[in-house]
Amino acid sequence: MLFVTMLTIDPARNEESFQAIRQLHPPSGISVVAKYGLFGGRDAAVVYEAADAAGAMAFLTGTLCKLTGVVDTETFAAIALQ
C-alpha cells in the first residue's frame, strides 16, 4: 500500500527538520518512495510503501511524528491512477 504523509514544521526549526527528513531511515517493512519540501499549507511530504495500514501507522507514530520540528501531520492512503 502507498501512503502520503504531509508534515507541518515549526518555522524556527526548518533547517533541522528538512535535514532530518533528508536523512530519514525507515524501519524494515517500510520503503520511502519520495521526500518533498512544499510551498503552501504544509511544509513537507513523505511518500512511502507499507504492507498494510498498521505498518504505516507504526512508521508515522514511531518515526515521522518524532522528527525534529514536526508539529502536525496528515496522512493519506494513495492509489495509482492508470
Biopython code that builds the backbone (N, CA, C, O; Angstrom):
import numpy as np
from Bio.PDB.StructureBuilder import StructureBuilder

atoms = [
    (1, "MET", "N", (0.836, -1.178, 0.000)),
    (1, "MET", "CA", (0.000, 0.000, 0.000)),
    (1, "MET", "C", (0.882, 1.244, 0.000)),
    (1, "MET", "O", (1.968, 1.262, 0.580)),
    (2, "LEU", "N", (0.387, 2.273, -0.663)),
    (2, "LEU", "CA", (1.121, 3.538, -0.762)),
    (2, "LEU", "C", (0.482, 4.572, 0.159)),
    (2, "LEU", "O", (-0.742, 4.685, 0.230)),
    (3, "PHE", "N", (1.323, 5.323, 0.862)),
    (3, "PHE", "CA", (0.856, 6.350, 1.790)),
    (3, "PHE", "C", (1.593, 7.659, 1.547)),
    (3, "PHE", "O", (2.753, 7.669, 1.135)),
    (4, "VAL", "N", (0.901, 8.759, 1.808)),
    (4, "VAL", "CA", (1.491, 10.094, 1.714)),
    (4, "VAL", "C", (1.242, 10.785, 3.049)),
    (4, "VAL", "O", (0.095, 10.940, 3.468)),
    (5, "THR", "N", (2.309, 11.197, 3.710)),
    (5, "THR", "CA", (2.174, 11.967, 4.950)),
    (5, "THR", "C", (2.668, 13.378, 4.696)),
    (5, "THR", "O", (3.804, 13.593, 4.273)),
    (6, "MET", "N", (1.790, 14.337, 4.963)),
    (6, "MET", "CA", (2.114, 15.755, 4.856)),
    (6, "MET", "C", (2.501, 16.225, 6.257)),
    (6, "MET", "O", (1.838, 15.891, 7.239)),
    (7, "LEU", "N", (3.584, 17.004, 6.338)),
    (7, "LEU", "CA", (4.081, 17.455, 7.634)),
    (7, "LEU", "C", (4.063, 18.976, 7.738)),
    (7, "LEU", "O", (4.383, 19.682, 6.782)),
    (8, "THR", "N", (3.689, 19.459, 8.902)),
    (8, "THR", "CA", (3.827, 20.873, 9.230)),
    (8, "THR", "C", (5.006, 20.983, 10.190)),
    (8, "THR", "O", (5.105, 20.239, 11.166)),
    (9, "ILE", "N", (5.888, 21.918, 9.892)),
    (9, "ILE", "CA", (7.139, 22.059, 10.635)),
    (9, "ILE", "C", (7.179, 23.408, 11.340)),
    (9, "ILE", "O", (6.742, 24.420, 10.792)),
    (10, "ASP", "N", (7.703, 23.410, 12.551)),
    (10, "ASP", "CA", (7.926, 24.648, 13.296)),
    (10, "ASP", "C", (8.899, 25.512, 12.495)),
    (10, "ASP", "O", (10.026, 25.084, 12.247)),
    (11, "PRO", "N", (8.490, 26.727, 12.080)),
    (11, "PRO", "CA", (9.356, 27.571, 11.251)),
    (11, "PRO", "C", (10.726, 27.843, 11.871)),
    (11, "PRO", "O", (11.705, 28.031, 11.148)),
    (12, "ALA", "N", (10.801, 27.866, 13.175)),
    (12, "ALA", "CA", (12.079, 28.125, 13.841)),
    (12, "ALA", "C", (13.044, 26.946, 13.703)),
    (12, "ALA", "O", (14.236, 27.079, 13.980)),
    (13, "ARG", "N", (12.526, 25.793, 13.275)),
    (13, "ARG", "CA", (13.370, 24.593, 13.179)),
    (13, "ARG", "C", (13.407, 24.033, 11.759)),
    (13, "ARG", "O", (13.702, 22.856, 11.552)),
    (14, "ASN", "N", (13.105, 24.893, 10.784)),
    (14, "ASN", "CA", (13.031, 24.479, 9.379)),
    (14, "ASN", "C", (14.239, 23.681, 8.919)),
    (14, "ASN", "O", (14.086, 22.559, 8.435)),
    (15, "GLU", "N", (15.423, 24.229, 9.057)),
    (15, "GLU", "CA", (16.615, 23.573, 8.519)),
    (15, "GLU", "C", (16.874, 22.238, 9.201)),
    (15, "GLU", "O", (17.204, 21.254, 8.539)),
    (16, "GLU", "N", (16.725, 22.198, 10.525)),
    (16, "GLU", "CA", (16.897, 20.941, 11.261)),
    (16, "GLU", "C", (15.903, 19.889, 10.781)),
    (16, "GLU", "O", (16.245, 18.719, 10.606)),
    (17, "SER", "N", (14.665, 20.333, 10.574)),
    (17, "SER", "CA", (13.602, 19.415, 10.160)),
    (17, "SER", "C", (13.863, 18.848, 8.777)),
    (17, "SER", "O", (13.740, 17.641, 8.565)),
    (18, "PHE", "N", (14.224, 19.714, 7.833)),
    (18, "PHE", "CA", (14.485, 19.230, 6.479)),
    (18, "PHE", "C", (15.704, 18.309, 6.452)),
    (18, "PHE", "O", (15.741, 17.356, 5.673)),
    (19, "GLN", "N", (16.683, 18.579, 7.279)),
    (19, "GLN", "CA", (17.848, 17.693, 7.363)),
    (19, "GLN", "C", (17.432, 16.325, 7.897)),
    (19, "GLN", "O", (17.892, 15.297, 7.399)),
    (20, "ALA", "N", (16.567, 16.310, 8.902)),
    (20, "ALA", "CA", (16.083, 15.041, 9.456)),
    (20, "ALA", "C", (15.297, 14.258, 8.406)),
    (20, "ALA", "O", (15.411, 13.034, 8.332)),
    (21, "ILE", "N", (14.507, 14.950, 7.601)),
    (21, "ILE", "CA", (13.749, 14.282, 6.533)),
    (21, "ILE", "C", (14.707, 13.729, 5.481)),
    (21, "ILE", "O", (14.541, 12.598, 5.024)),
    (22, "ARG", "N", (15.700, 14.515, 5.097)),
    (22, "ARG", "CA", (16.687, 14.045, 4.109)),
    (22, "ARG", "C", (17.390, 12.766, 4.584)),
    (22, "ARG", "O", (17.673, 11.877, 3.781)),
    (23, "GLN", "N", (17.666, 12.678, 5.874)),
    (23, "GLN", "CA", (18.422, 11.554, 6.435)),
    (23, "GLN", "C", (17.527, 10.436, 6.969)),
    (23, "GLN", "O", (18.005, 9.532, 7.654)),
    (24, "LEU", "N", (16.258, 10.494, 6.664)),
    (24, "LEU", "CA", (15.277, 9.536, 7.169)),
    (24, "LEU", "C", (15.661, 8.099, 6.809)),
    (24, "LEU", "O", (15.918, 7.789, 5.645)),
    (25, "HIS", "N", (15.695, 7.232, 7.814)),
    (25, "HIS", "CA", (15.982, 5.811, 7.621)),
    (25, "HIS", "C", (14.777, 5.024, 8.139)),
    (25, "HIS", "O", (14.619, 4.851, 9.348)),
    (26, "PRO", "N", (13.931, 4.551, 7.229)),
    (26, "PRO", "CA", (12.726, 3.845, 7.670)),
    (26, "PRO", "C", (13.048, 2.459, 8.230)),
    (26, "PRO", "O", (14.077, 1.871, 7.894)),
    (27, "PRO", "N", (12.174, 1.949, 9.074)),
    (27, "PRO", "CA", (12.373, 0.604, 9.612)),
    (27, "PRO", "C", (12.091, -0.459, 8.547)),
    (27, "PRO", "O", (11.577, -0.155, 7.470)),
    (28, "SER", "N", (12.428, -1.674, 8.857)),
    (28, "SER", "CA", (12.148, -2.802, 7.979)),
    (28, "SER", "C", (10.648, -2.857, 7.673)),
    (28, "SER", "O", (9.820, -2.674, 8.566)),
    (29, "GLY", "N", (10.310, -3.108, 6.422)),
    (29, "GLY", "CA", (8.904, -3.180, 6.028)),
    (29, "GLY", "C", (8.359, -1.890, 5.464)),
    (29, "GLY", "O", (7.241, -1.860, 4.948)),
    (30, "ILE", "N", (9.138, -0.816, 5.554)),
    (30, "ILE", "CA", (8.735, 0.483, 5.008)),
    (30, "ILE", "C", (9.736, 0.876, 3.933)),
    (30, "ILE", "O", (10.947, 0.795, 4.136)),
    (31, "SER", "N", (9.222, 1.298, 2.799)),
    (31, "SER", "CA", (10.071, 1.771, 1.706)),
    (31, "SER", "C", (9.687, 3.211, 1.381)),
    (31, "SER", "O", (8.570, 3.471, 0.932)),
    (32, "VAL", "N", (10.606, 4.144, 1.605)),
    (32, "VAL", "CA", (10.333, 5.547, 1.286)),
    (32, "VAL", "C", (10.510, 5.728, -0.219)),
    (32, "VAL", "O", (11.570, 5.438, -0.772)),
    (33, "VAL", "N", (9.460, 6.208, -0.866)),
    (33, "VAL", "CA", (9.440, 6.397, -2.314)),
    (33, "VAL", "C", (9.973, 7.778, -2.682)),
    (33, "VAL", "O", (10.719, 7.922, -3.650)),
    (34, "ALA", "N", (9.584, 8.805, -1.899)),
    (34, "ALA", "CA", (9.993, 10.179, -2.201)),
    (34, "ALA", "C", (9.831, 11.053, -0.965)),
    (34, "ALA", "O", (9.052, 10.757, -0.059)),
    (35, "LYS", "N", (10.605, 12.152, -0.963)),
    (35, "LYS", "CA", (10.524, 13.172, 0.090)),
    (35, "LYS", "C", (10.480, 14.517, -0.618)),
    (35, "LYS", "O", (11.282, 14.769, -1.517)),
    (36, "TYR", "N", (9.551, 15.386, -0.222)),
    (36, "TYR", "CA", (9.392, 16.678, -0.887)),
    (36, "TYR", "C", (9.300, 17.807, 0.130)),
    (36, "TYR", "O", (8.685, 17.647, 1.185)),
    (37, "GLY", "N", (9.905, 18.939, -0.180)),
    (37, "GLY", "CA", (9.626, 20.190, 0.513)),
    (37, "GLY", "C", (8.465, 20.831, -0.235)),
    (37, "GLY", "O", (8.388, 20.727, -1.459)),
    (38, "LEU", "N", (7.568, 21.489, 0.477)),
    (38, "LEU", "CA", (6.365, 22.048, -0.136)),
    (38, "LEU", "C", (6.243, 23.540, 0.129)),
    (38, "LEU", "O", (6.760, 24.051, 1.122)),
    (39, "PHE", "N", (5.563, 24.220, -0.756)),
    (39, "PHE", "CA", (5.150, 25.603, -0.549)),
    (39, "PHE", "C", (3.645, 25.570, -0.355)),
    (39, "PHE", "O", (2.937, 24.964, -1.159)),
    (40, "GLY", "N", (3.142, 26.207, 0.691)),
    (40, "GLY", "CA", (1.701, 26.204, 0.930)),
    (40, "GLY", "C", (1.394, 25.897, 2.374)),
    (40, "GLY", "O", (2.172, 26.227, 3.268)),
    (41, "GLY", "N", (0.263, 25.267, 2.602)),
    (41, "GLY", "CA", (-0.220, 24.997, 3.950)),
    (41, "GLY", "C", (0.603, 23.983, 4.722)),
    (41, "GLY", "O", (0.647, 24.027, 5.952)),
    (42, "ARG", "N", (1.248, 23.081, 4.025)),
    (42, "ARG", "CA", (2.125, 22.086, 4.653)),
    (42, "ARG", "C", (3.553, 22.336, 4.191)),
    (42, "ARG", "O", (3.766, 22.980, 3.163)),
    (43, "ASP", "N", (4.516, 21.843, 4.926)),
    (43, "ASP", "CA", (5.920, 22.145, 4.645)),
    (43, "ASP", "C", (6.682, 21.020, 3.951)),
    (43, "ASP", "O", (7.657, 21.272, 3.242)),
    (44, "ALA", "N", (6.242, 19.786, 4.152)),
    (44, "ALA", "CA", (6.950, 18.649, 3.566)),
    (44, "ALA", "C", (5.982, 17.493, 3.369)),
    (44, "ALA", "O", (4.916, 17.437, 3.983)),
    (45, "ALA", "N", (6.380, 16.572, 2.495)),
    (45, "ALA", "CA", (5.608, 15.347, 2.272)),
    (45, "ALA", "C", (6.577, 14.179, 2.163)),
    (45, "ALA", "O", (7.653, 14.294, 1.576)),
    (46, "VAL", "N", (6.174, 13.062, 2.736)),
    (46, "VAL", "CA", (6.931, 11.820, 2.613)),
    (46, "VAL", "C", (5.984, 10.784, 2.010)),
    (46, "VAL", "O", (4.900, 10.536, 2.538)),
    (47, "VAL", "N", (6.406, 10.189, 0.905)),
    (47, "VAL", "CA", (5.625, 9.156, 0.226)),
    (47, "VAL", "C", (6.310, 7.824, 0.517)),
    (47, "VAL", "O", (7.518, 7.687, 0.322)),
    (48, "TYR", "N", (5.537, 6.843, 0.984)),
    (48, "TYR", "CA", (6.146, 5.574, 1.370)),
    (48, "TYR", "C", (5.192, 4.410, 1.158)),
    (48, "TYR", "O", (3.975, 4.576, 1.069)),
    (49, "GLU", "N", (5.789, 3.225, 1.082)),
    (49, "GLU", "CA", (5.024, 1.996, 0.939)),
    (49, "GLU", "C", (5.127, 1.193, 2.225)),
    (49, "GLU", "O", (6.183, 1.113, 2.852)),
    (50, "ALA", "N", (3.998, 0.600, 2.597)),
    (50, "ALA", "CA", (3.940, -0.295, 3.746)),
    (50, "ALA", "C", (3.023, -1.454, 3.372)),
    (50, "ALA", "O", (2.156, -1.307, 2.511)),
    (51, "ALA", "N", (3.207, -2.588, 4.005)),
    (51, "ALA", "CA", (2.392, -3.760, 3.695)),
    (51, "ALA", "C", (0.925, -3.535, 4.035)),
    (51, "ALA", "O", (0.034, -4.068, 3.373)),
    (52, "ASP", "N", (0.685, -2.740, 5.071)),
    (52, "ASP", "CA", (-0.694, -2.509, 5.495)),
    (52, "ASP", "C", (-0.781, -1.214, 6.297)),
    (52, "ASP", "O", (0.230, -0.569, 6.578)),
    (53, "ALA", "N", (-2.010, -0.847, 6.657)),
    (53, "ALA", "CA", (-2.233, 0.397, 7.397)),
    (53, "ALA", "C", (-1.567, 0.361, 8.775)),
    (53, "ALA", "O", (-1.113, 1.393, 9.269)),
    (54, "ALA", "N", (-1.508, -0.804, 9.388)),
    (54, "ALA", "CA", (-0.870, -0.906, 10.709)),
    (54, "ALA", "C", (0.623, -0.591, 10.617)),
    (54, "ALA", "O", (1.166, 0.083, 11.492)),
    (55, "GLY", "N", (1.282, -1.067, 9.576)),
    (55, "GLY", "CA", (2.703, -0.763, 9.379)),
    (55, "GLY", "C", (2.924, 0.712, 9.121)),
    (55, "GLY", "O", (3.879, 1.305, 9.623)),
    (56, "ALA", "N", (2.033, 1.306, 8.329)),
    (56, "ALA", "CA", (2.125, 2.743, 8.052)),
    (56, "ALA", "C", (1.926, 3.549, 9.331)),
    (56, "ALA", "O", (2.633, 4.528, 9.567)),
    (57, "MET", "N", (0.967, 3.139, 10.153)),
    (57, "MET", "CA", (0.703, 3.848, 11.409)),
    (57, "MET", "C", (1.897, 3.750, 12.351)),
    (57, "MET", "O", (2.237, 4.719, 13.029)),
    (58, "ALA", "N", (2.526, 2.593, 12.394)),
    (58, "ALA", "CA", (3.710, 2.432, 13.251)),
    (58, "ALA", "C", (4.842, 3.342, 12.780)),
    (58, "ALA", "O", (5.529, 3.949, 13.603)),
    (59, "PHE", "N", (5.045, 3.445, 11.458)),
    (59, "PHE", "CA", (6.072, 4.341, 10.909)),
    (59, "PHE", "C", (5.723, 5.793, 11.206)),
    (59, "PHE", "O", (6.591, 6.583, 11.579)),
    (60, "LEU", "N", (4.461, 6.138, 11.041)),
    (60, "LEU", "CA", (4.008, 7.503, 11.302)),
    (60, "LEU", "C", (4.258, 7.893, 12.756)),
    (60, "LEU", "O", (4.900, 8.906, 13.031)),
    (61, "THR", "N", (3.756, 7.098, 13.670)),
    (61, "THR", "CA", (3.852, 7.470, 15.086)),
    (61, "THR", "C", (5.237, 7.231, 15.676)),
    (61, "THR", "O", (5.658, 7.950, 16.583)),
    (62, "GLY", "N", (5.946, 6.229, 15.170)),
    (62, "GLY", "CA", (7.254, 5.903, 15.723)),
    (62, "GLY", "C", (8.407, 6.675, 15.118)),
    (62, "GLY", "O", (9.466, 6.797, 15.734)),
    (63, "THR", "N", (8.210, 7.204, 13.908)),
    (63, "THR", "CA", (9.311, 7.881, 13.219)),
    (63, "THR", "C", (8.937, 9.283, 12.756)),
    (63, "THR", "O", (9.544, 10.260, 13.195)),
    (64, "LEU", "N", (7.949, 9.396, 11.882)),
    (64, "LEU", "CA", (7.655, 10.699, 11.272)),
    (64, "LEU", "C", (7.208, 11.746, 12.290)),
    (64, "LEU", "O", (7.659, 12.891, 12.243)),
    (65, "CYS", "N", (6.331, 11.360, 13.204)),
    (65, "CYS", "CA", (5.851, 12.328, 14.201)),
    (65, "CYS", "C", (6.942, 12.754, 15.181)),
    (65, "CYS", "O", (6.817, 13.780, 15.850)),
    (66, "LYS", "N", (8.007, 11.965, 15.263)),
    (66, "LYS", "CA", (9.098, 12.267, 16.195)),
    (66, "LYS", "C", (10.255, 13.015, 15.542)),
    (66, "LYS", "O", (11.247, 13.313, 16.208)),
    (67, "LEU", "N", (10.145, 13.324, 14.250)),
    (67, "LEU", "CA", (11.207, 14.079, 13.588)),
    (67, "LEU", "C", (11.323, 15.477, 14.194)),
    (67, "LEU", "O", (10.321, 16.062, 14.607)),
    (68, "THR", "N", (12.508, 15.995, 14.246)),
    (68, "THR", "CA", (12.779, 17.323, 14.777)),
    (68, "THR", "C", (11.873, 18.367, 14.142)),
    (68, "THR", "O", (11.826, 18.484, 12.918)),
    (69, "GLY", "N", (11.159, 19.118, 14.954)),
    (69, "GLY", "CA", (10.385, 20.251, 14.474)),
    (69, "GLY", "C", (9.016, 19.947, 13.909)),
    (69, "GLY", "O", (8.287, 20.879, 13.569)),
    (70, "VAL", "N", (8.632, 18.692, 13.791)),
    (70, "VAL", "CA", (7.311, 18.358, 13.249)),
    (70, "VAL", "C", (6.255, 18.678, 14.300)),
    (70, "VAL", "O", (6.321, 18.195, 15.431)),
    (71, "VAL", "N", (5.277, 19.501, 13.911)),
    (71, "VAL", "CA", (4.226, 19.892, 14.847)),
    (71, "VAL", "C", (2.863, 19.321, 14.478)),
    (71, "VAL", "O", (1.954, 19.311, 15.309)),
    (72, "ASP", "N", (2.706, 18.840, 13.233)),
    (72, "ASP", "CA", (1.424, 18.274, 12.814)),
    (72, "ASP", "C", (1.645, 17.414, 11.578)),
    (72, "ASP", "O", (2.555, 17.666, 10.788)),
    (73, "THR", "N", (0.805, 16.398, 11.418)),
    (73, "THR", "CA", (0.862, 15.555, 10.226)),
    (73, "THR", "C", (-0.546, 15.265, 9.735)),
    (73, "THR", "O", (-1.519, 15.376, 10.481)),
    (74, "GLU", "N", (-0.631, 14.893, 8.472)),
    (74, "GLU", "CA", (-1.873, 14.407, 7.880)),
    (74, "GLU", "C", (-1.468, 13.324, 6.889)),
    (74, "GLU", "O", (-0.619, 13.548, 6.027)),
    (75, "THR", "N", (-2.078, 12.151, 7.015)),
    (75, "THR", "CA", (-1.673, 11.010, 6.199)),
    (75, "THR", "C", (-2.831, 10.521, 5.345)),
    (75, "THR", "O", (-3.981, 10.474, 5.781)),
    (76, "PHE", "N", (-2.489, 10.157, 4.110)),
    (76, "PHE", "CA", (-3.459, 9.650, 3.146)),
    (76, "PHE", "C", (-2.983, 8.313, 2.609)),
    (76, "PHE", "O", (-1.787, 8.125, 2.386)),
    (77, "ALA", "N", (-3.904, 7.382, 2.397)),
    (77, "ALA", "CA", (-3.608, 6.198, 1.591)),
    (77, "ALA", "C", (-3.775, 6.646, 0.147)),
    (77, "ALA", "O", (-4.677, 7.426, -0.159)),
    (78, "ALA", "N", (-2.915, 6.160, -0.741)),
    (78, "ALA", "CA", (-2.952, 6.606, -2.135)),
    (78, "ALA", "C", (-3.086, 5.405, -3.069)),
    (78, "ALA", "O", (-2.630, 4.303, -2.761)),
    (79, "ILE", "N", (-3.721, 5.642, -4.211)),
    (79, "ILE", "CA", (-3.822, 4.615, -5.244)),
    (79, "ILE", "C", (-3.342, 5.204, -6.560)),
    (79, "ILE", "O", (-3.544, 6.387, -6.835)),
    (80, "ALA", "N", (-2.710, 4.374, -7.364)),
    (80, "ALA", "CA", (-2.222, 4.828, -8.669)),
    (80, "ALA", "C", (-3.399, 4.953, -9.631)),
    (80, "ALA", "O", (-4.261, 4.076, -9.684)),
    (81, "LEU", "N", (-3.428, 6.022, -10.373)),
    (81, "LEU", "CA", (-4.446, 6.213, -11.402)),
    (81, "LEU", "C", (-3.813, 5.854, -12.734)),
    (81, "LEU", "O", (-2.979, 6.598, -13.250)),
    (82, "GLN", "N", (-4.200, 4.737, -13.281)),
    (82, "GLN", "CA", (-3.601, 4.276, -14.534)),
    (82, "GLN", "C", (-4.650, 4.053, -15.584)),
    (82, "GLN", "O", (-4.328, 3.663, -16.706)),
]
sb = StructureBuilder()
sb.init_structure("model")
sb.init_model(0)
sb.init_chain("A")
sb.init_seg("    ")
for serial, (resi, resn, name, xyz) in enumerate(atoms, 1):
    if name == "N":
        sb.init_residue(resn, " ", resi, " ")
    sb.init_atom(name, np.array(xyz, "f"), 0.0, 1.0, " ", f" {name:<3s}", serial, name[0])
structure = sb.get_structure()
